[in-house]
């Protein structure tokens, strides 16, 4: 068989973007359709005769469904696969949009919004976990940043579409439904596979509050004001008599402000006591909210300008609260803690449109910003109070700020948790007629067997961790006999049989590279691909000898001896160009 040789270093961000492009297009369509729908329904409800307080309750159904969907999605994905979940829920969300026109009743709309929220949040979980399947250790941060730009830009695009369509007609609903339906097409054609997500160690709500009370308060109230400024803002705009363009501009301004200020506030919080940043952001938002109420709804341009600042300080509050939790939470509990924060934020979000809509309808449109100012004061005051109760963590203990996509609502992701806690190393022994062969493995997903770590000062430890982070199951087979001994082949096959592995990719370093070649030549049915790590003088020779074997990647071991993440990334990028016999979605 002719070898398809893949040179290292040809992937990187460009390859990650190529793989992720279908997914990013699908996300853009989802966000545009969802952004259009949320603003459209707030205005259309008023046209249907719903009172502002009723509109607030109807829109709150979305956040209730969002909280439930983000927590129910991971086990559903494990059970039926990413593609089926995405296709089914996108179709359901698309149909739900059209039913609003057929049954314009508050109770029906509340249920429909809850179903939509559940679908959309589960779709975000699919996209975010799947996005991890297109990235590697060296591209994950950059790809996440691009993802956030796509999300924010598409949400703003949804507001632009609203300003161009007639909310009293049927066409806007059709357009939103079409956008959600079209999102299925690029995702269904994506060629890369998503990594399996580990089951997190559970944490109770009581334990979360005990670890970081401010995190729980911040998550709940940031959800409250975030939903109030978006959904409540639509009710406000309708009662204040804003035009379609002004309404879209109001919501878009809040989102744009969150995009602009999130990173600066996050980086600031990495340098000083994070609670001080939370207090400062909440205090500034309270002042701006009061100023907005005093300006009055008869000055739309001034209101939109002030809401830009309010949104800029509102949306980062959840990310700041989550980072504050991680400052004090054990790394093994970060995923579980993040799941609890999603629930707390979702429950807080439910209250935002209800209280905000009631304030608009019962008092006056400007009362929305008074409600928001009160919530900001509570967050800021409690942050200052907590600063008097205990010392801030040292710079070494402080977790890194991780931004979230603005306007989406948080979903459960891996975040900054330690890979060793997420994917613990397991050990095993295989007895082969008196010869005991040890092995250890780390990670989930497609298996890769590593042989002979003698040329690497730290062994395979860092490579195993890098593979696990990239969604690959690394297996270090510790062969008992020398690699050039015929018995070593049988020991490797014995480990494969013990682990019930069939066709597998092998990585060999030093003498292990020759062992891997022999496996490919003598047992080609057990070898999917080869990764050979060698010194530079042996590079060309191994490329020529591998020509009769399997798809092969040759790495210069001297160049990457101390960089396990780079080795893991090169291996994973190589594997993603090959069919995955272990993946069924």
C-alpha positions in Angstrom: 0.0 0.0 0.0 1.3 3.4 -0.9 1.9 5.7 2.1 0.2 9.0 2.4 2.9 10.9 4.2 1.8 14.0 6.1 4.4 16.5 7.2 4.0 18.1 10.7 3.2 21.7 11.1 0.9 21.9 8.1 -2.3 22.3 10.2 -2.6 25.0 12.8 -5.3 27.6 12.9 -5.9 27.5 9.1 -6.7 23.8 9.2 -8.9 24.3 12.3 -10.8 27.0 10.5 -11.2 24.8 7.5 -12.7 22.1 9.6 -14.8 24.4 11.7 -16.2 26.5 8.8 -19.4 24.4 8.4 -20.0 24.6 12.1 -19.4 28.4 12.2 -21.8 28.9 9.3 -24.4 26.9 11.1 -23.9 28.9 14.3 -24.2 32.2 12.3 -27.5 31.1 10.9 -28.8 30.0 14.2 -27.8 33.2 16.0 -29.3 35.4 13.2 -32.6 33.5 13.3 -32.8 33.4 17.1 -31.9 37.1 17.4 -34.5 38.0 14.9 -37.1 35.8 16.6 -36.6 37.2 20.1 -37.0 40.8 19.1 -39.8 40.1 16.7 -41.9 38.3 19.3 -41.5 41.1 21.8 -42.9 43.6 19.3 -45.5 41.2 17.7 -46.9 40.4 21.2 -47.8 44.0 21.7 -49.4 44.2 18.3 -51.5 41.1 19.2 -52.8 43.0 22.3 -50.7 41.4 25.0 -50.2 43.7 28.0 -46.5 44.6 28.8 -46.5 42.5 32.0 -47.9 39.5 30.0 -45.2 40.0 27.3 -42.6 39.8 30.0 -43.9 36.5 31.2 -44.1 35.1 27.7 -40.5 36.1 26.9 -39.3 34.6 30.2 -40.4 31.2 28.9 -37.3 31.2 26.7 -34.9 31.5 29.6 -36.6 28.7 31.5 -36.2 26.4 28.5 -32.7 27.6 28.0 -31.6 26.6 31.5 -33.2 23.1 31.2 -31.9 22.5 27.7 -28.2 23.3 28.4 -28.2 20.7 31.2 -30.1 18.0 29.4 -28.1 18.3 26.2 -24.8 16.6 27.1 -26.4 13.2 28.0 -28.7 13.4 25.0 -25.6 14.0 22.7 -23.9 11.0 24.2 -27.0 8.8 23.6 -27.9 9.7 20.0 -24.9 11.7 18.6 -24.2 15.3 17.7 -25.7 15.3 14.2 -29.0 13.8 15.2 -29.4 16.2 18.1 -28.6 19.2 15.9 -30.9 18.2 13.1 -33.8 17.3 15.3 -33.7 20.3 17.5 -33.0 22.8 14.7 -36.1 21.4 12.9 -38.2 21.7 16.1 -37.0 25.2 16.7 -37.8 26.2 13.1 -41.3 24.8 13.3 -41.9 26.4 16.7 -41.3 29.9 15.2 -44.1 29.4 12.7 -46.6 28.1 15.3 -46.5 31.5 17.0 -48.4 33.0 14.0 -51.0 30.3 14.0 -51.8 30.5 17.8 -51.2 34.1 19.1 -52.2 33.3 22.7 -50.1 34.1 25.8 -50.1 30.6 27.3 -49.3 29.0 23.9 -46.5 31.5 23.3 -45.0 30.9 26.7 -44.8 27.1 26.0 -43.4 27.8 22.5 -40.8 30.1 23.9 -39.8 27.5 26.5 -39.5 24.8 23.8 -37.4 27.3 21.7 -35.1 28.1 24.6 -34.6 24.4 25.2 -33.8 23.7 21.6 -31.5 26.7 21.1 -29.5 26.0 24.3 -29.0 22.4 23.4 -27.9 23.4 19.9 -25.3 25.8 21.4 -24.0 22.9 23.6 -23.7 20.7 20.4 -21.8 23.5 18.6 -19.4 24.3 21.4 -18.5 20.7 22.2 -18.2 20.0 18.4 -16.0 23.0 18.0 -13.6 21.4 20.4 -13.3 18.6 17.8 -12.0 21.0 15.2 -9.4 22.6 17.5 -6.2 21.4 19.1 -4.3 22.7 22.2 -2.5 25.4 20.1 -5.6 26.6 18.2 -8.4 26.2 20.8 -8.2 29.7 22.2 -8.0 31.4 18.8 -10.9 29.3 17.5 -13.0 30.2 20.5 -12.3 33.9 19.9 -13.5 33.5 16.3 -16.6 31.7 17.5 -17.5 34.5 19.8 -17.1 37.1 17.0 -19.4 35.0 14.8 -21.9 34.7 17.6 -21.9 38.4 18.4 -21.9 39.5 14.7 -24.8 37.2 13.9 -26.9 38.4 16.8 -26.4 41.9 15.6 -27.3 40.8 12.1 -30.6 39.4 13.5 -31.4 42.9 14.8 -30.6 44.4 11.4 -33.0 41.9 9.8 -35.7 42.9 12.2 -35.3 46.5 11.3 -35.9 45.6 7.6 -39.0 43.3 8.1 -42.6 44.1 9.0 -43.4 42.6 12.5 -47.1 42.7 11.7 -46.8 40.4 8.8 -45.9 36.7 8.2 -42.7 37.2 6.3 -40.5 37.8 9.3 -41.5 34.5 10.9 -40.8 32.7 7.7 -37.4 34.3 7.4 -36.5 33.4 11.0 -37.8 29.8 10.5 -35.8 29.5 7.3 -32.6 30.7 9.0 -32.9 28.0 11.7 -33.7 25.3 9.2 -30.7 26.2 7.0 -28.4 25.9 10.0 -28.8 22.1 9.7 -27.2 22.0 6.2 -23.6 23.0 6.9 -23.5 21.1 10.2 -24.7 17.9 8.6 -21.9 18.1 6.0 -19.1 18.7 8.6 -16.4 16.0 8.3 -14.7 16.2 11.7 -15.9 14.4 14.8 -16.6 15.9 18.3 -14.8 14.6 21.3 -16.6 12.8 24.1 -17.2 15.0 27.2 -16.3 13.4 30.5 -18.9 13.1 33.3 -18.0 15.8 35.9 -17.7 15.2 39.6 -21.1 16.4 41.0 -21.4 19.4 43.3 -24.5 20.5 45.2 -25.9 24.0 45.0 -25.3 24.3 48.8 -21.6 23.5 48.3 -21.3 26.0 45.5 -22.8 28.8 47.6 -20.6 27.8 50.5 -17.4 28.0 48.3 -18.2 31.3 46.7 -21.5 33.1 47.7 -20.8 36.1 45.4 -20.5 33.8 42.4 -24.1 32.5 42.9 -25.4 36.0 43.5 -23.5 37.4 40.5 -24.7 34.6 38.2 -28.4 35.0 39.2 -28.5 38.8 39.0 -26.3 39.0 35.9 -28.9 36.7 34.3 -31.7 38.9 35.6 -30.3 42.2 34.2 -29.1 40.5 31.0 -32.5 39.2 30.2 -34.1 42.5 31.3 -32.0 44.6 29.0 -32.6 42.3 26.0 -36.2 41.0 26.4 -37.4 43.8 28.7 -35.7 46.2 26.3 -38.0 45.1 23.5 -41.1 45.7 25.7 -39.7 49.1 26.7 -39.1 50.0 23.0 -42.6 49.0 22.1 -44.2 51.0 24.9 -41.9 54.0 24.2 -42.9 54.1 20.6 -39.5 53.3 19.1 -39.3 52.6 15.4 -38.2 49.2 14.2 -34.7 50.6 13.5 -34.5 52.2 16.9 -35.7 48.9 18.6 -33.1 46.9 16.7 -30.5 49.5 17.6 -31.3 49.4 21.3 -30.8 45.6 21.5 -27.9 45.6 19.2 -26.2 48.4 21.2 -26.4 46.4 24.5 -24.9 43.4 22.7 -22.1 45.5 21.1 -21.2 47.0 24.4 -20.8 43.6 26.0 -18.5 42.5 23.2 -16.3 45.5 23.5 -15.9 45.6 27.3 -15.8 41.9 28.2 -12.1 41.3 27.5 -10.8 44.5 29.1 -12.8 43.9 32.3 -11.7 40.2 32.3 -8.0 41.1 32.0 -8.3 43.7 34.7 -9.9 41.1 37.0 -6.9 38.8 36.4 -4.6 41.4 37.9 -6.5 42.6 41.0 -9.1 41.3 43.4 -11.9 40.1 41.1 -14.6 41.2 43.5 -13.4 44.8 43.1 -13.9 44.6 39.4 -17.4 43.1 39.9 -18.3 45.9 42.3 -16.9 48.6 39.9 -18.7 47.2 36.9 -22.0 46.9 38.7 -21.6 50.4 40.2 -20.9 51.9 36.8 -23.9 50.0 35.3 -26.2 51.3 38.1 -25.2 54.9 37.4 -25.8 54.5 33.7 -29.2 52.8 34.3 -30.3 55.7 36.5 -29.1 58.1 33.9 -31.0 56.3 31.2 -34.2 56.5 33.3 -33.7 60.2 33.8 -33.0 60.9 30.1 -36.4 59.5 29.2 -37.8 57.5 26.3 -38.4 60.6 24.2 -34.7 60.8 23.4 -34.0 57.4 21.7 -30.5 58.3 20.5 -29.3 59.1 24.0 -31.0 56.0 25.4 -29.3 53.8 22.9 -25.9 55.4 23.7 -26.3 54.8 27.4 -27.6 51.2 26.9 -24.3 50.5 25.0 -22.4 51.3 28.2 -25.0 49.4 30.4 -24.6 46.3 28.2 -20.9 46.6 28.3 -20.9 46.3 32.0 -23.8 43.8 32.3 -22.8 40.9 30.1 -19.3 40.5 31.5 -20.7 40.1 35.0 -21.5 36.4 34.5 -18.0 35.6 33.2 -16.5 37.6 36.1 -18.7 35.6 38.6 -17.7 32.3 37.0 -14.0 33.2 37.2 -14.5 34.2 40.9 -16.0 30.8 41.6 -13.0 29.1 39.9 -10.7 31.1 42.1 -11.8 29.1 45.1 -13.2 25.9 43.5 -11.1 22.7 43.2 -10.2 22.1 39.6 -11.9 18.7 39.5 -15.2 20.4 40.3 -15.0 23.2 37.6 -17.2 21.5 35.1 -19.8 20.6 37.7 -19.6 24.1 39.2 -20.1 25.6 35.7 -23.2 23.5 35.2 -24.6 24.8 38.5 -23.8 28.3 37.5 -25.7 27.8 34.2 -28.8 26.8 36.2 -28.5 29.7 38.6 -28.0 32.2 35.7 -31.0 30.6 33.9 -33.3 31.0 36.9 -32.2 34.6 37.3 -32.8 35.2 33.6 -36.4 34.1 34.0 -37.1 36.9 36.4 -35.7 39.7 34.2 -38.4 39.9 31.5 -41.2 39.3 34.1 -40.1 42.1 36.5 -39.0 44.4 33.7 -42.2 43.9 31.7 -44.3 44.5 34.8 -42.4 47.7 35.6 -42.9 49.0 32.1 -46.6 48.2 32.0 -47.6 49.2 35.6 -45.3 52.2 36.2 -43.7 53.6 33.0 -41.3 52.5 30.3 -38.4 54.2 32.1 -39.1 52.1 35.2 -37.2 49.2 33.5 -33.9 50.9 34.1 -34.7 51.6 37.7 -35.3 47.9 38.2 -32.0 47.2 36.6 -30.2 49.8 38.7 -31.5 48.1 41.9 -30.1 44.8 40.7 -26.8 46.4 39.9 -26.6 48.0 43.4 -27.3 44.6 45.0 -24.5 42.9 43.0 -22.0 45.7 43.7 -22.9 46.0 47.4 -22.6 42.3 48.0 -19.2 42.2 46.2 -17.9 44.9 48.5 -19.3 43.1 51.5 -17.6 39.8 50.5 -14.3 41.7 50.3 -14.5 42.3 54.0 -15.1 38.6 54.8 -12.0 37.0 53.4 -8.8 37.7 51.6 -8.5 37.6 47.8 -6.7 34.5 46.4 -3.0 35.1 45.5 -2.0 35.6 41.9 -0.8 32.0 41.8 -4.1 30.6 43.0 -6.3 32.9 40.8 -8.0 31.3 37.8 -7.9 32.8 34.4 -10.8 34.8 33.2 -12.7 33.0 30.4 -15.1 35.2 28.3 -18.5 33.8 27.2 -20.4 34.6 24.0 -22.5 37.7 24.6 -26.3 37.4 24.4 -26.2 33.6 24.2 -26.5 32.6 27.8 -23.9 30.3 29.3 -23.7 26.7 28.4 -21.7 23.9 30.0 -18.1 23.5 28.6 -14.7 22.2 29.7 -13.3 25.6 30.5 -10.0 25.8 32.3 -10.3 22.6 34.4 -7.1 20.5 34.8 -6.9 17.8 32.1 -5.7 15.4 34.8 -8.9 15.9 36.8 -11.1 15.6 33.7 -9.3 12.6 32.3 -7.5 10.7 35.0 -4.7 8.3 34.0 -5.6 4.7 34.5 -3.2 1.8 34.8 -3.5 -1.9 33.9 -1.5 -5.1 33.6 -1.7 -7.9 31.0 -0.4 -11.4 31.8 0.9 -13.0 28.6 2.0 -16.5 29.6 4.1 -15.3 32.4 5.3 -12.0 30.8 3.5 -9.1 32.4 3.0 -6.0 30.2 1.8 -2.8 31.8 -0.1 0.0 30.2 -1.7 3.3 31.1 -4.3 5.3 29.3 -5.8 8.8 29.4 -8.6 10.4 27.6 -11.7 9.4 25.6 -12.4 8.8 22.0 -10.3 7.5 19.1 -7.4 5.3 20.5 -3.7 5.9 19.8 -1.1 3.4 21.1 2.3 4.9 22.1 5.4 2.7 22.1 8.9 3.3 23.7 9.3 6.6 25.4 13.0 6.3 26.0 14.0 9.2 23.8 11.7 11.6 25.7 12.9 12.9 29.0 9.4 13.1 30.5 8.2 10.0 28.8 4.7 10.1 27.3 3.1 12.0 30.2 2.7 15.3 28.4 1.7 13.7 25.1 -1.0 11.6 26.9 -2.4 14.8 28.5 -2.3 16.7 25.2 -4.1 13.9 23.4 -6.8 13.7 26.1 -7.4 17.5 25.8 -7.7 17.1 22.0 -10.4 14.3 22.4 -8.2 11.3 21.8 -7.6 8.2 24.0 -3.9 7.8 24.4 -2.5 4.3 25.5 1.1 3.9 26.6 1.9 0.2 26.1 5.0 -0.5 28.2 6.4 -3.5 26.3 8.6 -5.7 28.6 11.1 -7.0 26.0 13.4 -4.9 23.7 11.7 -3.3 20.7 13.8 -5.3 18.3 12.8 -8.6 19.9 10.1 -10.6 18.0 8.3 -11.1 21.3 7.6 -7.4 21.5 5.2 -7.7 18.6 3.2 -10.3 20.5 3.2 -8.2 23.6 1.7 -5.2 21.7 -1.0 -7.5 20.2 -1.7 -8.9 23.6 -2.4 -5.4 24.9 -4.7 -4.7 21.9 -6.7 -7.9 22.6 -6.9 -7.1 26.3 -8.3 -3.6 25.5 -10.5 -5.0 22.7 -8.9 -2.7 20.1 -8.9 -3.5 16.4 -7.3 -1.3 13.8 -5.4 1.3 15.7 -2.9 4.2 15.1 0.6 3.6 16.6 3.1 6.2 17.7 6.7 5.0 18.0 9.7 6.9 19.4 13.3 5.7 19.1 13.4 1.9 18.9 9.6 2.1 19.1 9.5 3.6 15.6 11.1 0.5 14.2 8.6 -1.6 16.2 5.7 0.3 14.7 7.0 -0.2 11.2 7.3 -4.0 11.8 3.7 -4.0 13.1 2.5 -2.3 9.9 4.4 -4.8 7.7 3.6 -8.0 9.6 0.1 -7.1 10.9 -1.3 -4.5 8.5 -4.9 -5.4 9.6 -4.2 -4.0 13.0 -2.5 -0.7 11.9 -4.6 2.2 10.8 -1.7 4.7 10.6 1.8 5.3 11.8 3.5 8.2 13.6 7.3 7.8 13.8 9.4 10.0 16.0 13.1 10.0 15.2 16.2 12.1 15.2 16.8 14.2 12.1 19.4 11.8 10.5 16.8 9.0 10.4 14.0 11.2 9.1 14.4 10.5 5.3 15.2 6.8 5.9 12.0 6.2 7.8 10.0 8.0 5.2 11.3 5.7 2.5 10.9 2.5 4.6 7.3 3.4 5.5 6.3 3.6 1.9 5.0 0.0 1.9 3.0 0.4 5.1 0.2 2.8 6.1 -0.5 6.5 6.2 2.5 7.9 8.0 3.5 11.0 9.9 7.2 11.4 10.7 8.2 13.9 13.5 11.7 15.1 14.3 12.0 14.0 18.0 14.8 16.5 18.8 12.6 19.4 17.7 9.6 18.4 19.8 11.2 16.5 22.6 10.1 19.0 25.3 6.7 20.0 23.8 4.1 17.3 24.4 1.2 19.5 23.3 2.9 20.1 19.9 3.4 16.3 19.5 -0.2 15.7 20.4 -1.5 18.4 18.1 0.5 17.1 15.2 -0.8 13.6 15.8 -4.4 14.7 16.1 -4.3 17.0 13.0 -2.9 14.0 11.1 -5.7 11.7 12.3 -8.4 14.2 11.3 -7.3 13.7 7.7 -8.1 10.0 8.0 -11.4 8.2 8.3 -12.3 7.4 11.9 -13.4 3.8 12.3 -14.2 4.3 15.9 -16.7 7.1 15.6 -20.4 6.6 15.0 -22.7 9.7 15.1 
